[in-house]
Amino acid sequence: MSDLLLPANETERLQHLHELAILDSGRDAAFDRLTELARDLFDTPIALVSLVDKNRQWFKSEQGFNCTETHRDISFCSHAISLGENLVIPDTLADEQFRDNPLVTGERSIRFYAGIPISISDGLHLGSFCILDTRPRTLSAREVLRLEQLARQAEELIRLHQQTLILAREKNEVGISRARYRAIVDSAAAGIIRINHLGTILEVNPFAQQLLDYSEEELKGQNVKVIMPNPWAREHDDYLSRFMQSGQAKIIGKGREVEARRKDGTRLPIHLGVSEVHNNQPEERQFIGILSDLQDVRAAQRAEQQEKTLLKILHQGLTDYQALLSKDKLWAFLMEALKELTDSDYAFIGEVLLVDGRKALKLHAITDLSWSKESKLLMDKLVAGDMLLSNPDTLIGKVFADEELIIDNKMQERFENSYLPPGHPELYRYMGVPIFDQGEVIGMFAIANSQKDYQPELAEWLNPFTSTCALLIRLYRQMHEREQINGQLRQARDAAQQASQAKSEFLSSMSHELRTPMNAILGFAQLLQSGKHPLTDRQQRHVKQIYKSGQHLLALINDVLDLARIEAGRISVSLESLNVREMMLDALEGLQPIADQYQILLQPDESTNQTIWVTADYTRCQQVLINLVTNAIKYNRPEGRVFIRCKIQGNQLRIEVEDTGEGISSDKLEQLFQPFSRLGAENSAIEGTGIGLALSQQLVELMRGRIGVESEEHKGSCFWFTLPLAEQSTTEPYNTAQRSDVEQKGIHLLYVEDNPANQRLLEAFVDEHPDYRLSLASSAEIALEMAASDIPDLILMDLDLPGITGIQAQQMLSRNPLTRKIPVIAVSAAASDKCRSELMSDGFIDYLNKPLDMDQLLQTLQKQLEH
């Protein structure tokens, strides 16, 4: 079919045609009479009622055509509905559009066509009412009008067909609705009761009969109040009358929960929904009530509430068990919860213990059953654990000893309470439940005197509670064991701390005691070497050996003292920015003679010439480096080499000291940092104490770094330590040559500081303030001598000095008549407001934090020197 012949509303037209369900329907006498009339009236051999489908034209009625349908492509009617107006073709052979049509050129030889479009809805043409002839002819205007009237009559017949179809469908739906209503009412899982405006029961479905225990005959004709208990029965008639008069619905069209009354008078909860039945009988209004049984719902609600309560109890018990245990409230909390869950008057919870190979029950919580002072004491003993239950033949014993669930709902009948002492509360129902953990009974709980009989299902429902009790008993035992172990550990720790303290004090005391005679030994050895009386070569060798051994012993004493101080927590480090390059130059300069003595080549690579700043203690950092380089020299091979490198790794600086010695076997590496461990070198000619590495490790860790070693036998070792990087100092190197050695005027400051960078910082400060002159001391010992020989106006004392600390130096200054009046300001990277009062009590007049703030320094100096 050409798109040119399709109406614009083709889709809607076809849908409308199909909804009429007229296509392929049987012959209809009314339509046939109409086509016969048209053929007779117009004297044509053919008259049709044609309906145009998607791909065909189908004839609802045909006279003289002798077929029921043709293809739409050759249909004259398609042109009529496409045009939407009357179509008259006087001579098809003379019409260019139709002369080649098979209906014209074929055996039918159609020469004339007149068709009127048929429509029962505006614009939706279903087909046409048409006449055809085998000879050419014309129609007058009067004849066209008659043909249009016949087409309108055909439309009325189609409308009639449509109405008949609608009525049939409605009738069928009414029948289906009635059957459906009956099926719904009879099989509904809810009670359905239909009443009239007087409240008389007209219909009761089977569910309502079963729910209320009535037959249909017993209820029909009765007032609905027969199934209503008060107060609903009293108010029902008023509800209906008010609604009938005012139309104001109070219960009609609404649902609510009420109670119904069974035939035996018992009540049951229901949900009642009432609605009006709208019918064609206004004189008798009807209402339908839907009754939903709420017994299971209420039971489920109660069960749900119990489940929620149970879960809440278990959650609190598990999450707060430590707090509850610490206050001895856990078991009492669980016991009260158990009573609430089971609606019982009495309960207890206990733990099973093994005593002399027999099971006994220790009660953690029990409802107070005391009825006298004696029974109260007994209850207290049971709860405190001073008294255990061990008789296996009682209702309690059968649970924890025989591992059985015991339920007795007839205790009065069975025992008549003869087993209870006089005054004991009466017991009439009892349930005891064992608490299992991995197949072993570790406890039990019991309840008594519920208003309802106990059932095994209750014990099953309490399984989560039982499991929680098992878990808490296990946790309780673990906590008890942990407390015992912690107690033992505390005793062992205290003993170890006392032993360590004693050891540290002993080492410290011994080190100090050894310093005095050692000072004399070294002093006299030096006097002998440089004395007025020359010694023989042999004597010189002996004295030299005495001095060398004394120096070695002094180094050992110093290391032992430092290690003892660290272990006792009496050593601190001053963490401040230091220039690694300068620290290394100072250290390596002093180590070069030792390297020359051992014929070892020191090789710091280019990385050590970089200006790198770290946060560390200058003296302690240098001490660690000297120790590692000294070891690399001593434990190297002849004419070996020592490499010193610096590597930046993230926010850390790694300093490496690598030697070309014999290396260390992997099984001995773990012993390296143990005090006094020399890994067999104690039997060699190499001097050492075995303390250096242990001391270095402690110092590096105090400076927030790490220390380690990588070694391979016969190839050498690489010792390394890390320090946190610091922001680069802004202090410019200060050329001391620019200072005048004769400049002695101005306020004299003595700065006691072991870090060269900090010394230069103060030198730069004094250069900017000519009213001051500066003296420097790198240790407290030097400062004490300088202060006594050239008394300064003020001393700036670093607290974290090697050897004598800043606080010790201040105490010594205050005891010396020459220096006790010198004001001393404390300087420290670790000072804080908290220690201010302590420093003041030690004799300092003020303190400054590192890094020094130049403005604050100037203000502090001016303030203190004004006094």
KOLRO-790455 format. One record per residue (C-alpha): residue in three letters; z, x, y. Coordinates in pm, whole numbers, plus 50000, padded with zeros to 5 digits. Layout:
# KOLRO-790455
alaZXY
...
# end
This chain:
# KOLRO-790455
met500005000050000
ser498965014450336
asp501835020050580
leu499715000650833
leu500314968250633
leu504104972950605
pro506204953050852
ala508584973051067
asn511524955450899
glu510184960250544
thr513524972650402
glu515524943050539
arg512744918750434
leu512774930850072
gln516594929950060
his516574893950185
leu513874884149929
his515814899449640
glu519104883349747
leu517424849149710
ala516944856049339
ile513744835449344
leu511314861649214
asp510334856048850
ser512254823048844
gly510864793748640
arg508334768048760
asp509684742849003
ala508124707949016
ala508844704449387
phe506844735649470
asp504044725149231
arg503784690749395
leu503484708049730
thr500584730449621
glu498834701049447
leu499084681449772
ala497594710749967
arg494654714249726
asp493894677049744
leu494414675250119
phe492114704450202
asp489744700149908
thr490134736249798
pro490204748849438
ile493244771549497
ala496634766349667
leu499534791349642
val503154797249742
ser503014835549750
leu506074858549780
val505304894949859
asp507444920249667
lys507414958049709
asn504334964449494
arg503114929549407
gln502644894049528
trp504274868249301
phe503434831049304
lys506344806949299
ser503664779849257
glu499914782849200
gln497144757549158
gly493734769349039
phe494464807049039
asn495534808448674
cys497894838948705
thr501424844848837
glu500984877049034
thr498554903349165
his498944938449303
arg500054939149663
asp497174962249764
ile494604933849721
ser496854906749857
phe495614886250156
cys499224874950210
ser500344910850281
his498114910150587
ala499644876950697
ile503284889150678
ser502334922550835
leu500804904051131
gly503654878951134
glu501264850551223
asn498734826451074
leu495754843450907
val492434824450862
ile489344842250717
pro486314818350730
asp484014841650536
thr485414871950357
leu482004887550308
ala481474886550679
asp484864902550746
glu484684940650740
gln488404943250637
phe488104921150328
arg484454922150204
asp485234950649960
asn488434934149825
pro488274930049442
leu489224893349484
val486044889349689
thr483664911349492
gly485094902649149
glu484724872148929
arg487074851449148
ser484594854449441
ile487054843949708
arg485084836050027
phe487714817350230
tyr491474823250296
ala494004805650518
gly497694815750502
ile500814805950696
pro503804831250683
ile506984817250516
ser510404826850658
ile513924812250636
ser515454839250857
asp514054850151190
gly511504878051155
leu511944882450777
his508664868950627
leu508974863650253
gly505324855450184
ser502844828050274
phe501724792850194
cys497954796350150
ile494724779250039
leu491624797449904
asp488024786849837
thr484924802049674
arg482724791749962
pro482924799150333
arg484514772750554
thr486504767050871
leu489694747950961
ser490154725851260
ala493234728551473
arg494524696351313
glu494034711150965
val495844743251063
leu498754721751190
arg498894703150857
leu498874736250669
glu501764748250887
gln503724716350804
leu503214722850433
ala504464758850485
arg507564745550659
gln508184722550364
ala507894752650133
glu510554770050347
glu512874740050304
leu512394742149928
ile513334779249941
arg516424770350145
leu517304744149888
his516924770449618
gln519244792949820
gln521904765749856
thr521684757349488
leu522204793949406
ile525204796149643
leu526784764949495
ala526314778549143
arg527914811249240
glu530834793749410
lys531344771449111
asn531314801348884
glu533744819849115
val536064789649120
gly536074789148743
ile536654826448731
ser539384823648996
arg541134796548801
ala540924816548482
arg542034847548665
tyr544934829048825
arg546014815748490
ala545724850148332
ile547624866248615
val550364840448618
asp550784840048241
ser550634877748192
ala552264889448516
ala555094914248483
ala556964894348745
gly558424859548758
ile556224833548935
ile557684800049035
arg555744773549230
ile557714746649416
asn556894718549659
his558304711950005
leu561344694949850
gly562214725549644
thr561144709349315
ile559884733949055
leu556234726748964
glu555344757148759
val557174786048591
asn555354814948426
pro556474830348092
phe558004861448256
ala560284840148474
gln561294819248172
gln562244850447978
leu563964866448280
leu566134835948348
asp566534825547981
tyr565094790548045
ser562144772147888
glu559434757348111
glu560534721848020
glu564114729548126
leu563024741048473
lys560044719348570
gly561184690448787
gln564514707448869
asn565434718949219
val564944756349252
lys568634759649347
val569424757748974
ile568464794648943
met570204805249266
pro573834816249291
asn575754811349612
pro575384817749902
trp571604815249858
ala571804781149682
arg573734765349969
glu571294777850233
his567994771150052
asp567404734950157
asp568124743950519
tyr565534771750502
leu562854747750380
ser563644719450623
arg563704742550926
phe560364757650823
met558774723250767
gln559934711451110
ser559424741951328
gly557064764151131
gln559394792951208
ala559564814950900
lys562834831650817
ile562124839250454
ile558594825450406
gly556044853450404
lys558794879550375
gly560424898450091
arg564094905150037
glu566554915449771
val568744887149637
glu570364876949309
ala569184851249053
arg571314831548809
arg570504830148442
lys571074799948222
asp574384814748105
gly575534819348465
thr575224857048478
arg573614872648782
leu570794897748804
pro569304916149104
ile565764906049199
his563284911149478
leu562054877049601
gly558844872549795
val557924837049911
ser554544826050050
glu553004792150128
val550094778749921
his547384765650152
asn545664735449986
asn543914703750091
gln546994682050047
pro548944683550377
glu551324656750255
glu552714680249989
arg553044716350097
gln553674741049821
phe555244775449797
ile555094803649543
gly558014826849478
ile557494861149313
leu560584873949131
ser560674911349050
asp563424922948815
leu565434950648990
gln567794958348701
asp565834989348599
val565314998948964
arg569034996749037
ala569805016348721
ala567215042448820
gln568685044049171
arg572135049649030
ala570765075948793
glu568835092249078
gln571935092849295
gln573885108249009
glu571105133948959
lys571175142449328
thr574925145649321
leu574695167549009
leu572015189849162
lys573965192649487
ile577075202749297
leu575195228149085
his573385242449387
gln576615246849582
gly578355261449279
leu575605287049223
thr574955296549586
asp578565297349704
tyr580185309349384
gln581295342549532
ala582925325849834
leu584485299349611
leu585725325549365
ser587175346749643
lys589285316949750
asp590055305649390
lys588275272749458
leu585225274749230
trp586675259048916
ala588645232749109
phe585435223649292
leu583515219948965
met586315200148803
glu586465174849088
ala582695171849076
leu582855165448701
lys585325137348753
glu583105121749019
leu579955124448808
thr581525108348503
asp583845083748680
ser586815099048497
asp590455101148601
tyr591205134848441
ala589315166748364
phe589705203748295
ile587435234448260
gly588415264848056
glu587175298147922
val587385308847557
leu589035342647495
leu589605362547179
val593285370247129
asp594165390246818
gly590875379546662
arg591505342346722
lys589985319446982
ala592205307147263
leu591485286847574
lys592365298347923
leu592265269748174
his590635276948509
ala591165242048654
ile592915210248536
thr593835176948692
asp597515176648770
leu599115156448488
ser602675166948567
trp605355140148564
ser608445162348603
lys609505196548732
glu609285211048383
ser605775197248329
lys604745210248675
leu605835245448577
leu603875241848255
met600745231448446
asp601105260948684
lys601355285048390
leu598225270448232
val596175274248553
ala597535309148627
gly596505320848280
asp600055328648179
met599755303747896
leu596795298647660
leu595895269447431
ser595335281647077
asn595995252446835
pro592645245346663
asp593785211846518
thr594015192246845
leu591265172647018
ile590945202547252
gly591095228546975
lys588325212146775
val585995217547069
phe586615254447142
ala587545264946786
asp585185243646576
glu582445243146844
glu582055205146822
leu581375177547073
ile584405154547045
ile584295118347170
asp587165094047118
asn587035060247293
lys589955044947096
met592775069447147
gln595375042047197
glu594485024346874
arg594235056546677
phe597315074746802
glu599255049147005
asn599995079047231
ser602535091546979
tyr601225126947023
leu602035127147397
pro605455136947532
pro607485110247713
gly606255105148069
his602785118848003
pro600045097248165
glu598365073547921
leu595045085147773
tyr592615060547616
arg589165076947631
tyr588305113847584
met585245136247561
gly585345173947504
val582165194647544
pro581755230847427
ile580045255247664
phe577595277447478
asp576025310247587
gln573465326047355
gly574835306747060
glu578465315747129
val581145292347264
ile582485308547581
gly584275278347727
met584675240747730
phe585315211747962
ala586905178047892
ile587125144548070
ala589345114348009
asn589945078048108
ser586545066148228
gln586175028548275
lys583305028948023
asp583115043747675
tyr581835079447659
gln578515083647480
pro576675114347342
glu573935107247597
leu576425115647873
ala577005150147726
glu573235154847706
trp572835143848069
leu575505169148166
asn573525197848008
pro572635212848351
phe576315212048442
thr577215228248110
ser574585255548159
thr575865261948511
cys579385265548381
ala578125290248121
leu576375310548390
leu579415310148617
ile581755320248336
arg579445349448261
leu579345358748630
tyr583115355048648
arg583505379048358
gln581035403848512
met582825402548846
his586155408048674
glu584715437648481
arg583105450948798
glu586415448648983
gln588055468848706
ile585245494748713
asn585315496049094
gly589045501349082
gln588585530348843
leu585755543949059
arg587915541349370
gln590655560749197
ala588145586849081
arg586575588449429
asp589945592449598
ala590865619749352
ala587515637149408
gln587875634449785
gln591375648649767
ala590125676749545
ser587165683249776
gln589435682450079
ala591845706049913
lys588975728949813
ser587525728450164
glu590905735150320
phe591535763150072
leu588145779150137
ser588555775750509
ser592045790150499
met591035818350269
ser587965826450479
his590075828850793
glu592715849150611
leu590045872950482
arg588525877950828
thr591625896150961
pro591755924750704
met587925925550699
asn587925931451075
ala590195961251021
ile588085974950737
leu584835972950935
gly586465986151251
phe587986016751084
ala584756023450895
gln582886024351227
leu585556047151376
leu585256070851083
gln581466071651119
ser581616079951492
gly584996097051508
lys585916130451661
his586376146251318
pro583046150151142
leu582916138950779
thr581276156450494
asp578026142150361
arg579856127750066
gln582466111650289
gln579706097850512
arg578056081550208
his581406066250102
val582146052750449
lys578606039350479
gln579046021250148
ile582416007350263
tyr580805994250585
lys577795979650403
ser579995962050143
gly582235949250420
gln579265934550607
his578105917650287
leu581565903550224
leu581785891450586
ala578465873250548
leu579805857150231
ile582975846450413
asn580945831450699
asp578685812250459
val581635799150260
leu583335788250581
asp580215770150705
leu579745752850371
ala583375742350367
arg583075728550719
ile580015707750626
glu581605693850312
ala584745685350510
gly582635668550781
arg583945692351045
ile580645707451152
ser578205691051389
val574805699951526
ser573485696951880
leu570155678951848
glu567965686652146
ser564425697552221
leu563725733852128
asn560615755552146
val559775765951790
arg557695795851899
glu560575811352095
met563055804251816
met560775821551563
leu560165851851787
asp563935856751828
ala564525853351452
leu561645875551336
glu562495902551588
gly565885906351426
leu564455904951073
gln561835932151124
pro564235961151046
ile565215944650716
ala561525939950629
asp560835976450712
gln563765986650493
tyr562305967650195
gln558715978050283
ile557665941550325
leu555015930050571
leu555935899250780
gln552805878750859
pro553335848751088
asp549935831851122
glu548345817951437
ser550105784251398
thr553405800751494
asn551965809851836
gln551535773151930
thr553995757552171
ile555605731051952
trp558795712352037
val561155697951779
thr564495680051796
ala567025703351633
asp570005726151685
tyr568705759851809
thr571285781551636
arg571315762351306
cys567525760751295
gln567325798251347
gln570015802851080
val567915783650824
leu564745803250909
ile566555836750890
asn568005827350552
leu564605817450406
val562805848250545
thr565645871350431
asn565385857250076
ala561595861450086
ile562085898050181
lys564795905849926
tyr563205887949629
asn559675900949695
arg557815928149507
pro557415963249657
glu554955963749950
gly554775925749930
arg554105901650211
val555865871950369
phe553755844750535
ile555265821850799
arg553345790150894
cys553805758251096
lys552125725351004
ile552325692151190
gln552545662950947
gly552755629451125
asn555895630151339
gln557345660051153
leu556885697851179
arg556815716350848
ile557805753350861
glu556755773250551
val557965807250431
glu555845820350144
asp556425852849953
thr554465872949696
gly557435877649463
glu557895868949098
gly558275831549156
ile560745807748988
ser560295789548658
ser560065751648685
asp563175746048472
lys565315764748726
leu564045748149045
glu566665720349033
gln569475746349042
leu568165763949354
phe570185744349608
gln573445744649412
pro576235765749570
phe576795799849411
ser573715796249189
arg571565828049191
leu569485819848881
gly570325852648707
ala569915875149013
glu573655881249015
asn573035907448747
ser570415925248960
ala570745950949238
ile569735924749498
glu572655915049719
gly573375878149769
thr576045851149767
gly574215821149619
ile575355800049915
gly572475804450159
leu570105778250020
ala572865752449970
leu574025758450328
ser570425756450456
gln569895723250281
gln573035708650439
leu572045721250786
val568455708050761
glu569695673850653
leu572165673550945
met569135679351170
arg567385649051006
gly564915670150811
arg564145679050451
ile563935711650261
gly562085720549943
val560285747049741
glu557015751249554
ser556885780249311
glu554805794649032
glu556005822648808
his554455856848870
lys552675843849185
gly555445837549434
ser557355809449605
cys556895788249918
phe560085775050077
trp559675748650349
phe561725726450573
thr560795698550813
leu562125688451154
pro561295658251371
leu558865665151653
ala560095660752010
glu558255653152333
gln556985685252492
ser559435699352742
thr558355699853105
thr560415731053174
glu558235759253303
pro558995794453179
tyr561195811653431
asn560585847753525
thr564015863553546
ala562515894153708
gln562175873754024
arg565935870554051
ser567755896654254
asp570245915854048
val572335921354361
glu572425884654455
gln576095877254410
lys576695852454692
gly577175814754655
ile579065792454407
his579375810254073
leu578435789253767
leu578905800653409
tyr576635782253165
val577605785952797
glu574505776452594
asp572835790752281
asn569415774952336
pro567145797752549
ala565065768052672
asn568175751252811
gln569235784352968
arg565915787353150
leu566175751153265
leu569435758653448
glu568035790953586
ala565175770653736
phe567705746053880
val569705773954047
asp566495788454191
glu565945755154365
his569525755354501
pro570345789354658
asp573975779054717
tyr574615786054347
arg574475817254137
leu574365816053757
ser575755835853466
leu574685828753110
ala576545832252781
ser574945824252443
ser578255820152259
ala581835810552328
glu583055845552241
ile580875861352513
ala581825833752757
leu585555840452712
glu585065877252802
met582805869153101
ala585185842653236
ala588115866853227
ser586195896053387
asp584195877153651
ile585965844153711
pro583415816453784
asp583915786554013
leu582895762353737
ile581895764253372
leu579275742653203
met580285743452833
asp577965732752550
leu580145716452282
asp577965725751983
leu578045763551977
pro577795787451683
gly581125802351581
ile583815790551822
thr582955755151938
gly582985743852301
ile586225724352255
gln587945754152094
ala586705776352378
gln588145752452639
gln591505752852461
met591475791052466
leu590505791552833
ser593375768152918
arg595885791252742
asn594745822452931
pro596515826153270
leu593335841453417
thr591055812453322
arg593215781753282
lys592435768753633
ile588635771053595
pro587135735753588
val585035730353277
ile582345703553234
ala581355694452877
val577625693452792
ser576385677852469
ala573475658852320
ala575965638352118
ala578425629052395
ser578985592152479
asp581285569952680
lys583385564652369
cys584385601552354
arg584955605552729
ser588705599552703
glu588955624152414
leu587155650952615
met589395644552915
ser592455648952692
asp591015682452574
gly591005694952933
phe587405688853043
ile587005674353393
asp583695656453319
tyr580775656553080
leu576965655553097
asn574505642752841
lys571525662752719
pro568745663452818
leu570185671853156
asp569235649953450
met568895673853746
asp569955648254007
gln573005638453805
leu573825675453748
leu573725682454123
gln575865651954205
thr578425661253937
leu578645697554062
gln579075686554423
lys581675660754329
gln583775684554119
leu583545714454356
glu584765693554650
his588225690654491
# end
